Amino acid sequence: MREQDFRAIKPWLIATDLGMLTYWAVTAAKALGILDIPGEYLYAGYDDPLMVIWNWSFFPLDLVFSVTGLAAAALLRCGHDGWRLLAPVSLALTWCAGFMALSFWALQGSFDPVWWAMNGFLVAWPTAFWLRSWRQRR
């Protein structure tokens, strides 16, 4: 990954990662009874124990892609080459998280435009970046 390419997507990466960490902070606050919001705001089927487990199964993946993305951005800012390893990992995991959620809902036959759009975003911008980067190398 070239530095100029990463600089171009860095705002997308940071916004996505901070957004995901915010989502999990709100979800945890709701689960702990600290925040009183309707469960449907978090995900469809909030009252179904299996859906709660399904949602929390994404926590480690989302946490890793967010932390690696933010760490990559910080390393670039400090001039450390470690960002070259972390940035592609973060992008790949971001894509996987969105794709897994969309696949689940497609198999389930569930369509909520808001959740499809948010997870579609997790798939779309890394895909666009990889395609653009691949074309530039050719």
HELIX and SHEET records of a PDB file:
HELIX    1   1 GLU A    3  ALA A   31  1                                  29    
HELIX    2   2 GLY A   39  TYR A   41  5                                   3    
HELIX    3   3 PRO A   49  SER A   57  1                                   9    
HELIX    4   4 PHE A   59  CYS A   78  1                                  20    
HELIX    5   5 TRP A   83  GLN A  108  1                                  26    
HELIX    6   6 PRO A  113  ARG A  137  1                                  25    
END                                                                             
